[in-house]
């Protein structure tokens, strides 16, 4: 079975622009979480969606938003990009409310 | 979620056992210990989890002290491919109904397996 997939793999944007990152969970998984990982740090939780509803949100500004579609795929949107948004953005899926999460390879975003 | 403390780095010789410690002195009764690892430029990978009994799977063994204030992840025969950052995470166990179950990562331990 295919694992969690994310697109694009790499992205370069300039300050002030907007970006959309995409995630497809493992087939049958209904929950998707998003994490941001800056260089040298562990991943930081941004959002969790389950059955198309937001179930948790980390300490991130309103410039960050997400949604989950009927097929359980998800998008993460970041508006008004700042240099500090440069990071690896990770998507993780899980079956239901379990802590064993399966991570995708991530999207590496560089903001210039 | 309870806070964890891990050494920033460790070395291990190829073929030897790698023992990665984690302190979680504020762990509460319903919290599990989870281990993930992250190989360079990849997403984190689940390794193992446990509540109070020692656990073993095809990847590793998890030893939790009787007072549950610390644990050790054991890779019995480390290979070069085990070089990664290892994260110890303490959080409530499997929750039904899709409740928020975020993982709180620290900085982890960089394990370097040397030939």
Interface residues (C-beta under 8 A of the other chain):
Chain A: X4 X30 X31 X33 X35 X40 X41 X42 X43 X44 X45 X48 X50 X51 X53 X55 X56 X58 X90 X92 X94 X96 X97 X98 X99 X100 X101 X102 X103 X104 X105 X106
Chain B: X32 X34 X42 X43 X44 X45 X46 X49 X85 X87 X91 X92 X93 X94 X95 X96 X97 X98 X99 X100 X101 X102 X103 X104 X105 X106 X107 X108
